[in-house]
Amino acid sequence: MTAVSGDQAPRPDRRPQDRTHHGDTFSDPYDWLRNVDDPAVQRHLEAENDWCAARTAHLGSVVEELVKDVEIRTRETDLSVPQLVHHEVNGVRHTFWYYSRTVKGSQYPTVSRLPVVVGAPPDPWRGPEGEEILLDGNTEAEGHDFFALGPVLVSPDGRLLAYGVDL
């Protein structure tokens, strides 16, 4: 790693490495940084983090104020716009509200459906009676350092659920 003075961010060493993709060869001087298990990469990241912390330390109270402001304006318990979907199974029509719901204290949404009885959409502030949770993002995220829920699709007959996740 290149030594730096206090005002300059740490700069990683340039270690050119040729790579070929789709017949095009190029030199990437920072490819070595992709190996997060390399102690040199870890030292560089720690140096960057230390430099950033030192350069932004005076912003601590501003950051706290912004976090509080975002928390005030964020509804932790919320509901996506429910989508009315009709399924036909063996000549019988079934209608559901499909939606995702977040609950205060949980990090990830649940994907749920509710059979249409009266036609009113579900209420996220009380667990809708008859709600069927199709996918619980919090359960899926357990044991993973990173989790992001991607697209969620229901089969035309309503019996199968396909979804994508990024781990």
N, C-alpha and C positions, 0 to 999 in steps of 0.2 A: 504494500500500500504506500502511496506517495505521502510523504510528510507534509503537513499543512500548518499554516499559522492559525491563530484563533478566529480570524474573520472568514477564512476559507473552509468550505465543506471538505471533508475527506474525499480524496479522489482515488479510485481503485487503479491498480496497476493495469497497464495495457498488455495483454498477452494474446497477440493475434493468433487466431485459429481459423483455418479454412473449412468452410462447410459447403456442401452442394445440395441444392434443393431444385427439383424439376429441371435439372440440367444446367442451372446457373450456380456458379461458384462465387462465394464472397468471403471476405475476411471479417471475422467478428472479434474485436479486441477484448470484449467483455463477456464472451461466452463462458469463461471459467466461473463467473458469478452465479451461474445457474445451479452449481453444485452446492446446495445449502448445507451439506454435511462436511464440507471442506473447512477446517479451522480458520484458514485465511479469509474465507467468505464471512464466517461468523464474526471474526475480529473486525472486518470492514463494516459490517452492519451495526455492530455495537458502537464503533466509532461514529458512524453516521447518526445513530440514535442519540449518543452523548452530545454531539455537536448541535443537533436539532434542539434537544432539551435545554442546552445552555443558551442558545440563541432565542428561544421562545419562553424562557422562565419568567420573564417580566409580564407575560400575558396570562398568568394563572388565574387572576380574578376575572378577567374578561372571558376566559374559557368557561369558568364556573357559571358566570352570568348567562352566557349563551346556552349552556347545557340546561340550566333551569328554565330559560325561555322556551326552548324546544320541548322540554317535558311538559310545560304548561299547555302548549299548543298541540300536543300529540295525544290522540285518543288511543289508549292502550287496549281498551275493549272496543272493538269495531267490527264491522261487517262489510264485505264487498257488496257490490250491487248484485242482488240475487237474480239468477237467470232461470226463467221458466222453461223446462224441457219436458217434452212428451216422448215416452217410450211405448213401443207396442211389443208385447210378448204373447205369443200364441193367440193373437187376435184380441187381446185385452190391452186397453190403453191405460198407461200409468203416467201421472204427471207429478213432477218434483220441482221444488226450488233448489237450485245448486248455488253454493256460495262458499266463500272462505271466511273464517272468523278468527279474530285474535282476542285473547283474554288477558287482562292485566296480570302481570307477573310471568307470563309465558313469552318466550322469544319468537316462536314460530307459529304460523297459522294452522288451523285445522281446516280441512276441506270436507264439507258436509252437504247433506241433502235432507230435505224435509218434504214428505208427501203433501201435496196440495189437498186441503180439506175444504177450507172456506175460500182460498185464493189469496189471502193476505200473506205478504212476505214474512220471513222469520224475524224475530226480535233478538238482537245479539246480547242484550243486557240480561236476559234470563235464558238459561239453556232451553231452547225450544223443545217442547214435548214432542216426542216422536222423531227427533233429529237422529240421523244416522251419520256418524263420523266415518268418512271414507278413508281419510288419511290424516294422521296427526303428525305434523312437522316436528313437534317437540320430541316425540318418540323416535322418529326417523333420525333425528340429529344426535341422539345419545351416542356417546363414545367417539364422536368425530370432532376434530379440531375446527373444521369448517363445514358448514352445511348451507346450501341454498336450494330452495325448491324451484323447479323449472315448470314447464307446461304440464297441465293436468287435463286429461281428456277422458270422457266416459264413452263407452261403446254405445252404438245406436239402440241396443236393447236394454241398456242401463245395468247390465250384469258385470261388466269388466271396467277396470280403471287403469289407465296408463299414465305414468308420470315420469318426469325427469328430475334428477337431483345432481347437484355439483358437490363433490366431497373434496 
